[in-house]
Amino acid sequence: MPPGNWPVTAPDHDLRGTRGAEPAIEPETSSVDFAIRVARRAMADLIIPGTVRQRLENAIRLVENHDVLFDTWNLRSIDPHRQGVAVNLYGPPGTGKTLAAEAIAAHLGRPFIDVNYAEIESRYVGDTPKNIVRCFAAARDARAVLVFNEADSILGARLSSVTQSADHSVNVSRAVMLTQLDDFAGTVVFTSNFPKNYDTAFVRRILAHVRFDLPDVATRRRLWEKLLPAELPGAADIDLDRLADVSAGLAGGDLVNVVLAAAGRAVSRPEPERSVRLEEMLDEIALVQSAKADVGQGPELGHG
């Protein structure tokens, strides 16, 4: 991604201080447990535009060929401190970023640890950095892909004005996160709806940035086909081409909500009228598009 699209913040040395100056933190001092999960979603399960799939496959190749790139081809000579590979998946909500993170783990044949910021953030000063260390240690022990959802919460810019202990704790957490990322030899996947909030110190540590676009009309057609199971009454009679055409600007997660809402209407009717109807699907699509426009996502509507 062009550097101009990212925030300009403090340089690395301002964020971290001197290498090794961060407080010694033992992972076992935290009470938070991070579950090791088996990846069940494969790359074939992803219904995304072809351009997005190409970007994702390019990122995976960087992970798969890390040893060749850095050892055999000696790219370590120009980037000696990079141990593992960090990938950033960013874009509008509901476009498949979290599913893609799991699919990356499945493709690599690794389990994964799914971390939300709420799991590592603590109201007790000093506990958040410990939880960060703990999740990296868990991933290292399990040889798991480490996935950070809502990554902008933990990769945000440091606070330049420190007025209370909580502000200092935020900066310490940022420094510890950067150090752990430097030292981790595995694969880290970040997902975010707000990548512009990232501190540039983290952006430089991320080897691949993959933008997840809203689905184009062909992708929406495939999504509708997937989201209308044969067991759903009336699904076979729905015009998928019409749905794909009118649902411009909606992400896969939005389409799921449309199906659920239309099915809710159908199930509330007595037999034999319990079936989804095209006109109700179209109505629900319009409602979601209107809601997205009301919250400031209107400019994306109509661009399939």
Wavefront OBJ file of the C-alpha trace (Angstrom):
o trace
v 0.000 0.000 0.000
v 1.389 3.434 -0.810
v 3.029 4.971 2.267
v 1.007 8.147 1.849
v -2.136 6.278 2.825
v -0.779 5.398 6.241
v -0.551 7.686 9.269
v 2.698 9.514 9.929
v 3.682 8.982 13.554
v 6.713 8.750 15.758
v 9.793 6.907 14.411
v 10.661 3.480 15.736
v 13.173 4.640 18.302
v 10.576 6.956 19.851
v 8.082 4.127 20.111
v 10.309 1.481 21.577
v 13.233 3.219 23.124
v 16.525 1.359 23.213
v 16.411 -2.315 22.294
v 16.120 -4.319 25.472
v 14.876 -1.386 27.540
v 11.356 -2.758 27.796
v 10.448 -4.219 31.175
v 11.078 -7.915 31.664
v 7.719 -9.612 31.451
v 7.078 -13.258 32.212
v 4.117 -14.762 30.299
v 3.151 -17.134 33.105
v 2.231 -14.237 35.391
v -1.002 -13.652 33.413
v -4.236 -15.507 34.109
v -5.457 -15.233 30.507
v -5.578 -18.450 28.491
v -5.408 -18.420 24.698
v -7.189 -21.320 23.008
v -5.370 -23.290 20.313
v -7.885 -23.810 17.529
v -7.883 -26.175 14.567
v -8.317 -24.325 11.264
v -11.432 -25.670 9.528
v -11.940 -22.992 6.854
v -9.880 -23.567 3.709
v -8.898 -21.220 0.910
v -11.577 -22.889 -1.211
v -14.206 -21.674 1.269
v -13.361 -18.035 0.570
v -15.767 -16.308 -1.791
v -13.878 -13.125 -2.639
v -13.101 -11.129 -5.789
v -10.347 -12.544 -7.965
v -8.101 -9.554 -7.337
v -8.349 -10.070 -3.567
v -7.596 -13.785 -3.918
v -4.487 -12.975 -5.944
v -3.257 -10.559 -3.269
v -3.894 -13.180 -0.580
v -2.106 -15.932 -2.497
v 0.887 -13.635 -3.004
v 1.028 -13.037 0.753
v 0.876 -16.770 1.458
v 3.762 -17.380 -0.925
v 5.873 -15.002 1.141
v 5.173 -17.159 4.194
v 5.760 -20.465 2.411
v 9.033 -19.333 0.844
v 10.433 -17.438 3.814
v 13.517 -19.666 4.153
v 14.346 -19.454 0.446
v 13.937 -15.694 0.400
v 15.884 -14.898 3.546
v 18.429 -17.703 3.726
v 19.027 -19.169 0.263
v 18.657 -15.834 -1.530
v 20.266 -13.978 1.393
v 17.633 -11.274 1.718
v 18.456 -11.423 5.411
v 21.474 -9.314 4.513
v 19.154 -6.367 3.814
v 16.593 -7.202 6.518
v 18.563 -8.952 9.290
v 16.080 -8.524 12.141
v 12.966 -10.039 10.547
v 12.283 -13.440 12.130
v 8.824 -14.345 10.892
v 6.144 -13.001 8.573
v 3.342 -10.605 9.481
v 0.369 -10.160 7.150
v -2.227 -7.397 7.366
v -5.772 -8.057 6.089
v -7.763 -4.844 5.966
v -10.955 -3.518 4.455
v -14.661 -2.952 5.124
v -16.455 -5.102 7.724
v -17.890 -8.395 6.541
v -15.560 -8.890 3.583
v -14.012 -12.149 4.828
v -10.854 -11.046 6.628
v -11.283 -13.237 9.706
v -12.257 -16.248 7.617
v -9.210 -15.632 5.423
v -6.926 -15.572 8.472
v -8.179 -19.020 9.439
v -7.788 -20.207 5.841
v -4.151 -19.084 5.876
v -3.547 -21.271 8.935
v -5.300 -24.202 7.249
v -3.215 -23.762 4.104
v -0.022 -23.774 6.170
v -1.173 -26.858 8.088
v -1.002 -25.009 11.397
v -3.446 -24.421 14.251
v -4.238 -20.824 15.075
v -4.843 -18.584 18.066
v -7.581 -16.005 17.557
v -6.975 -12.958 19.767
v -9.297 -10.001 20.251
v -8.013 -6.911 22.008
v -10.595 -7.366 24.781
v -8.794 -10.593 25.715
v -5.452 -8.936 26.313
v -6.487 -5.478 27.523
v -6.646 -5.164 31.293
v -7.727 -2.431 33.655
v -4.798 -3.359 35.873
v -1.658 -1.422 35.012
v 0.999 -3.759 33.647
v -1.245 -6.727 32.873
v -1.851 -5.905 29.198
v 1.854 -6.207 28.256
v 1.993 -9.517 30.137
v -0.983 -10.794 28.150
v 0.695 -9.774 24.899
v 3.790 -11.760 25.838
v 1.605 -14.698 26.857
v -0.260 -14.934 23.545
v 3.012 -14.902 21.590
v 4.429 -17.570 23.909
v 1.331 -19.732 23.394
v 1.638 -19.425 19.620
v 5.337 -20.232 19.766
v 4.757 -23.343 21.875
v 1.937 -24.621 19.637
v 3.607 -23.542 16.371
v 0.340 -21.746 15.683
v -0.558 -18.835 13.451
v -1.311 -15.865 15.691
v -4.357 -13.853 14.560
v -5.119 -10.412 15.985
v -8.617 -9.176 15.170
v -9.396 -5.444 15.495
v -5.645 -5.000 15.243
v -5.855 -1.208 15.131
v -6.642 -1.343 18.868
v -3.210 -2.747 19.645
v -1.173 -1.359 16.722
v -2.276 2.248 17.156
v 0.060 5.193 17.540
v 1.619 5.773 20.930
v 0.468 8.644 23.106
v 2.795 11.627 22.769
v 1.449 13.300 25.910
v 1.644 11.030 28.948
v -0.297 12.537 31.842
v -1.301 9.492 33.874
v -0.294 5.889 34.527
v -2.848 4.559 32.036
v -1.203 6.586 29.251
v 2.197 5.173 30.160
v 0.700 1.657 30.141
v -0.577 2.170 26.599
v 2.887 3.147 25.416
v 4.486 0.207 27.207
v 1.974 -2.136 25.551
v 2.862 -0.730 22.121
v 6.578 -1.185 22.823
v 6.125 -4.756 24.057
v 3.968 -5.611 21.050
v 6.643 -4.359 18.680
v 9.378 -6.304 20.451
v 7.336 -9.509 20.469
v 6.580 -9.081 16.771
v 10.287 -8.626 16.022
v 11.242 -11.740 17.974
v 8.456 -14.060 16.784
v 9.643 -16.513 14.117
v 6.169 -17.655 13.127
v 3.257 -16.160 11.204
v 1.120 -13.303 12.507
v -2.071 -12.159 10.798
v -3.660 -8.822 11.634
v -7.212 -7.952 10.596
v -8.642 -4.464 10.757
v -11.383 -2.203 9.447
v -9.275 0.867 10.315
v -5.671 0.350 9.137
v -5.020 4.098 8.982
v -4.875 3.995 12.784
v -1.736 1.816 12.713
v 1.517 3.290 13.910
v 4.031 3.308 11.055
v 6.502 1.404 13.243
v 4.159 -1.584 12.949
v 3.390 -0.984 9.269
v 7.085 -1.401 8.473
v 7.144 -4.756 10.276
v 4.246 -6.118 8.206
v 5.529 -7.862 5.099
v 2.247 -8.071 3.155
v -0.806 -5.811 3.165
v -3.917 -7.343 1.583
v -6.886 -5.082 0.940
v -10.266 -6.825 1.049
v -12.616 -5.039 -1.323
v -16.390 -5.184 -1.334
v -17.583 -8.033 -3.584
v -18.126 -7.290 -7.257
v -21.288 -8.482 -9.012
v -19.818 -11.886 -9.938
v -18.677 -12.463 -6.368
v -22.058 -11.403 -5.007
v -23.699 -13.967 -7.310
v -21.501 -16.698 -5.859
v -22.175 -15.493 -2.323
v -25.948 -15.553 -2.801
v -25.728 -19.076 -4.171
v -23.760 -20.153 -1.107
v -26.000 -18.337 1.388
v -29.299 -19.802 0.213
v -29.176 -23.473 1.281
v -31.410 -25.960 -0.513
v -33.233 -26.660 2.766
v -34.468 -23.061 2.953
v -38.065 -23.061 1.635
v -38.395 -21.024 -1.522
v -34.653 -20.676 -2.075
v -34.752 -22.482 -5.424
v -37.186 -19.907 -6.795
v -35.055 -16.860 -5.916
v -33.475 -14.982 -8.842
v -29.795 -14.947 -7.905
v -28.824 -12.678 -10.782
v -31.342 -10.077 -9.619
v -30.044 -10.281 -6.059
v -26.448 -9.906 -7.240
v -27.351 -6.904 -9.343
v -29.249 -4.938 -6.682
v -26.967 -5.701 -3.714
v -24.078 -3.462 -4.801
v -22.116 -2.040 -1.894
v -22.916 -4.893 0.480
v -20.322 -7.218 1.973
v -20.741 -10.928 2.570
v -21.661 -10.291 6.199
v -24.420 -7.936 5.051
v -25.820 -10.600 2.734
v -25.968 -13.059 5.633
v -28.085 -10.568 7.571
v -30.412 -10.139 4.590
v -30.983 -13.889 4.374
v -31.606 -14.180 8.114
v -34.071 -11.289 8.093
v -35.981 -12.643 5.091
v -36.046 -16.121 6.637
v -37.376 -14.549 9.837
v -40.268 -13.106 7.881
v -40.944 -16.456 6.246
v -40.923 -18.505 9.439
v -43.435 -16.158 11.065
v -46.079 -17.084 8.508
v -48.344 -20.128 8.780
v -47.889 -23.142 6.541
v -47.902 -23.416 3.540
v -46.712 -19.800 3.173
v -43.433 -20.383 4.988
v -40.997 -19.633 2.184
v -38.582 -16.825 1.413
v -39.780 -14.353 -1.178
v -37.769 -12.333 -3.647
v -39.625 -9.118 -2.864
v -38.810 -9.488 0.828
v -35.161 -10.181 0.029
v -35.074 -7.013 -2.084
v -36.719 -5.072 0.723
v -34.131 -6.267 3.252
v -31.298 -5.396 0.856
v -32.630 -1.850 0.572
v -32.864 -1.577 4.360
v -29.232 -2.625 4.833
v -28.057 -0.264 2.079
v -29.972 2.580 3.720
v -28.479 1.759 7.127
v -24.946 1.744 5.702
v -25.565 5.081 4.022
v -26.805 6.533 7.323
v -23.584 5.571 9.106
v -21.348 7.107 6.490
v -20.702 4.177 4.158
v -22.943 5.547 1.429
v -20.158 6.381 -1.061
v -19.346 2.682 -1.352
v -22.878 1.801 -2.424
v -23.378 1.210 -6.098
v -19.725 0.323 -6.749
v -19.823 -3.417 -7.427
l 1 2 3 4 5 6 7 8 9 10 11 12 13 14 15 16 17 18 19 20 21 22 23 24 25 26 27 28 29 30 31 32 33 34 35 36 37 38 39 40 41 42 43 44 45 46 47 48 49 50 51 52 53 54 55 56 57 58 59 60 61 62 63 64 65 66 67 68 69 70 71 72 73 74 75 76 77 78 79 80 81 82 83 84 85 86 87 88 89 90 91 92 93 94 95 96 97 98 99 100 101 102 103 104 105 106 107 108 109 110 111 112 113 114 115 116 117 118 119 120 121 122 123 124 125 126 127 128 129 130 131 132 133 134 135 136 137 138 139 140 141 142 143 144 145 146 147 148 149 150 151 152 153 154 155 156 157 158 159 160 161 162 163 164 165 166 167 168 169 170 171 172 173 174 175 176 177 178 179 180 181 182 183 184 185 186 187 188 189 190 191 192 193 194 195 196 197 198 199 200 201 202 203 204 205 206 207 208 209 210 211 212 213 214 215 216 217 218 219 220 221 222 223 224 225 226 227 228 229 230 231 232 233 234 235 236 237 238 239 240 241 242 243 244 245 246 247 248 249 250 251 252 253 254 255 256 257 258 259 260 261 262 263 264 265 266 267 268 269 270 271 272 273 274 275 276 277 278 279 280 281 282 283 284 285 286 287 288 289 290 291 292 293 294 295 296 297 298 299 300 301 302 303 304
